[in-house]
Amino acid sequence: FEAVAAGKKVVVPMFLPKTIPDIEQVVFQLQDAVSLAYTVPEFLSELRVALKSSLCPAEPSDAERDILDRYVGNSDGAASARLRSFIGEALNVAK
């Protein structure tokens, strides 16, 4: 989900033996945030494309926002600030 939040496409190697039951159900729920690679050359090609796109968009797309809201619980991009605040509060309480 970090990749989705960063505006990066997730490349899923579909040619590997299944280690997660029903992986297709999870992958297909991520919609356009994933690229499915059914062969090694396709996987490498998709990785090259993903690695070349280094800039993060200023805002997630509507589809990416929906994914983040559904699976992570928020899409506001403020997770780091919340974590910093929580750690700061926890350290102050521990003093």
NURO-10665 format. One record per residue: residue in three letters; x, y, z of N, C-alpha, C, O in turn. Coordinates in steps of 0.05 Angstrom, whole numbers, padded with zeros to 5 digits, always signed. Atoms other than C-alpha are relative to their C-alpha. Last residue first. Example, Ala and Ser with C-alpha at 12.3 -4.5 7.8 and 13.67 -1.06 7.14 Angstrom:
BEGIN
ser-00016-00024-00001+00273-00021+00143-00015+00022+00014-00005+00044+00018/ala+00018-00024+00000+00246-00090+00156+00018+00024+00000+00039+00024+00013/
# end
This chain:
BEGIN
lys-00019-00016-00016+00187+00217+00621-00009+00002+00029+00005+00014+00045/ala-00020+00017-00012+00147+00160+00589+00019+00015+00018+00033+00002+00034/val+00013+00014-00022+00087+00206+00576+00020-00018+00015+00018-00021+00039/asn+00006-00019-00021+00131+00253+00536-00013-00014+00024-00008-00007+00047/leu-00025-00006-00013+00160+00196+00495-00005+00019+00023+00008+00017+00044/ala-00008+00023-00015+00090+00170+00479+00026+00005+00015+00030-00004+00038/glu+00017+00003-00023+00068+00239+00458+00008-00023+00018+00008-00020+00043/gly-00006-00022-00018+00127+00248+00412-00016-00001+00026-00006+00003+00047/ile-00025+00007-00013+00117+00178+00383+00008+00022+00019+00017+00017+00041/phe+00004+00023-00019+00043+00192+00370+00026-00006+00015+00026-00010+00039/ser+00015-00010-00023+00058+00260+00339-00004-00021+00021+00000-00016+00045/arg-00018-00017-00015+00111+00231+00293-00013+00011+00025-00001+00011+00047/leu-00020+00017-00014+00064+00175+00273+00019+00017+00016+00025+00010+00039/arg+00014+00014-00022+00007+00224+00258+00020-00017+00015+00019-00018+00040/ala+00005-00020-00020+00054+00268+00216-00014-00013+00025-00007-00007+00048/ser-00026-00006-00013+00079+00207+00178-00004+00020+00022+00008+00017+00043/ala-00008+00021-00017+00007+00184+00164+00027+00005+00015+00029-00001+00038/ala-00011-00010-00025-00014+00251+00137+00009-00021+00019+00011-00016+00043/gly-00029-00005+00003-00024+00231+00064+00013+00011+00025+00036+00020+00025/asp-00005-00028-00003-00100+00239+00069+00030+00007-00002+00037+00031-00004/ser-00015-00007+00024-00116+00171+00042+00009+00029+00001+00014+00041-00020/asn-00001-00029+00006-00142+00137+00104+00017+00004-00025+00033-00013-00033/gly+00017-00016-00017-00164+00070+00130+00002+00029-00004-00013+00045+00008/val-00017-00012-00021-00109+00027+00103-00015+00018+00019-00007+00023+00041/tyr-00018+00019-00012-00148-00023+00060+00017+00012+00023+00026-00003+00040/arg+00011+00026-00005-00211+00014+00038+00019-00017+00016+00010-00031+00035/asp+00022-00001-00020-00187+00085+00045-00010-00027+00007-00016-00032+00031/leu-00012-00007-00025-00121+00070+00009-00022+00002+00022-00017-00007+00045/ile-00015+00023-00010-00157+00034-00047+00012+00005+00027+00010-00011+00045/asp+00019+00020-00008-00208+00090-00056+00014-00025+00012+00006-00036+00032/arg+00012-00009-00026-00152+00142-00056-00020-00021+00010-00021-00026+00034/glu-00020+00005-00021-00116+00102-00110-00010+00008+00027-00006-00005+00047/ala-00002+00029-00004-00179+00100-00153+00020-00007+00022+00015-00024+00039/asp+00024+00009-00014-00192+00175-00143+00001-00030+00006-00006-00039+00028/ser+00024+00001+00017-00120+00189-00163-00024-00009+00017-00021-00018+00039/pro+00007+00026+00011-00069+00204-00109-00025+00003-00018-00042+00021-00013/glu+00023+00011-00013-00046+00277-00102-00006-00028-00012-00002-00032-00036/ala+00006-00016-00023+00020+00311-00117-00024-00011+00016-00024-00010+00040/pro+00020-00021+00005+00040+00255-00163-00006+00015+00025-00003+00005+00047/cys+00026+00007-00012+00104+00219-00144-00019+00023-00007-00012+00046-00006/leu+00015-00021-00013+00163+00227-00191-00026-00010+00011-00041-00025-00002/ser-00011-00006-00026+00210+00169-00205-00016+00022+00015-00014+00024+00039/ser+00019-00021-00009+00175+00136-00263+00007+00007+00029-00004-00004+00048/lys-00005-00025+00015+00235+00099-00292-00018+00023+00009-00011+00046+00006/leu-00024-00013-00011+00232+00045-00238+00006+00026-00014+00018+00044-00002/ala+00005-00011-00027+00160+00028-00255+00024+00014+00011+00021+00035+00024/val+00019-00023+00003+00175+00022-00330-00005+00012+00028-00004+00037+00031/arg-00015-00023+00013+00235-00022-00317-00017+00025-00002-00008+00047+00004/leu-00017-00012-00021+00194-00065-00269+00016+00023-00011+00019+00044+00003/glu+00017-00016-00018+00140-00075-00322+00017+00013+00022+00012+00036+00030/ser+00008-00024+00014+00193-00098-00372-00017+00018+00017-00013+00043+00017/leu-00023-00018+00002+00223-00146-00322-00006+00026-00015+00003+00047-00007/phe-00006-00010-00026+00155-00176-00306+00023+00020+00000+00022+00042+00011/glu+00021-00020-00005+00137-00183-00380+00005+00013+00028+00002+00037+00031/pro-00006-00024+00016+00204-00218-00392-00021+00022+00004-00013+00046+00006/val-00024-00014-00011+00191-00265-00332+00006+00025-00017+00011+00046-00006/thr-00025+00013+00008+00120-00283-00355+00023+00016+00011+00020+00039+00020/tyr+00005+00029+00002+00049-00270-00330+00025-00015-00009+00025-00040-00009/ala-00019+00011+00018+00061-00200-00305-00002-00030+00000+00002-00043+00021/leu-00003+00029-00002+00002-00164-00274+00020-00009-00021+00017-00003-00045/ser-00006+00011+00027+00008-00089-00266+00005-00030+00005+00021-00037+00022/val-00018+00023+00004-00025-00061-00203+00004-00005-00030-00014+00000-00046/ala-00025-00005-00015-00055+00006-00181+00020-00023-00004+00043-00021+00005/asp-00021-00011+00017-00107+00000-00237+00026+00006+00015+00046+00014+00002/gln+00007-00013+00026-00151-00047-00198+00024+00010-00015+00043-00005-00020/leu-00017-00023+00002-00127-00063-00127-00002+00014-00027+00009+00036-00030/gln+00013-00021-00015-00186-00110-00118+00016+00026-00001+00006+00047+00005/phe+00020-00013+00017-00157-00152-00174-00015+00022+00014-00026+00040+00001/val-00012-00016+00022-00095-00166-00134-00021+00015-00016-00017+00038-00022/val-00012-00023-00012-00132-00189-00071+00011+00019-00022+00006+00043-00022/gln+00022-00016-00012-00179-00236-00108+00012+00026+00012+00000+00047+00008/glu+00014-00015+00022-00122-00261-00152-00021+00018+00012-00026+00040+00002/ile-00015-00025+00005-00082-00280-00090-00014+00017-00021-00013+00042-00020/asp+00018-00020+00011-00136-00331-00072+00014+00027-00005+00001+00048-00002/pro+00025+00009+00012-00089-00372-00030-00017+00024-00009-00018+00044+00004/ile+00022-00012-00014-00021-00339-00020-00026-00009-00013-00031-00004-00036/thr-00007+00004-00028+00039-00380-00040-00021+00012+00018-00023+00007+00041/lys+00017-00014-00020+00016-00391-00111+00009-00006+00028+00010-00029+00036/pro+00020+00018-00013+00073-00415-00155-00015+00016+00021-00004+00033+00035/leu-00011+00015-00022+00104-00356-00192-00021-00019+00011-00045-00015+00009/phe-00011+00025+00011+00078-00334-00261+00012-00017+00022+00020-00040+00017/met+00021+00020+00000+00032-00280-00233+00010-00027-00009-00005-00047-00009/pro-00008+00022+00017+00090-00234-00215-00020-00023+00002-00020-00038+00022/val+00006+00025-00013+00054-00172-00189+00009-00023-00018-00002-00025-00041/val-00003+00021+00020+00082-00104-00207-00002-00027+00014+00013-00033+00032/val-00010+00025-00012+00055-00049-00161+00001-00021-00022-00019-00026-00036/lys+00014+00024+00008+00048+00018-00196+00013-00024+00013+00037-00026+00013/lys-00016+00020+00016+00077+00076-00158-00018-00024-00006-00034-00033+00010/gly+00006-00003+00028+00036+00137-00136+00015-00019-00018+00018-00015-00042/ala-00021-00015+00013+00069+00140-00068-00005+00004-00030+00012+00016-00044/ala-00001-00027-00012+00006+00119-00033+00020+00018-00013+00017+00042-00014/val+00025-00013+00009-00001+00060-00080+00000+00029+00010-00006+00047-00005/ala-00004-00006+00029+00071+00040-00067-00024+00015-00011-00021+00034-00026/glu-00018-00023+00001+00060+00045+00008+00005+00009-00029+00007+00032-00035/phe+00016-00024+00000+00000+00000+00000+00017+00025+00000+00008+00047-00008/
# end
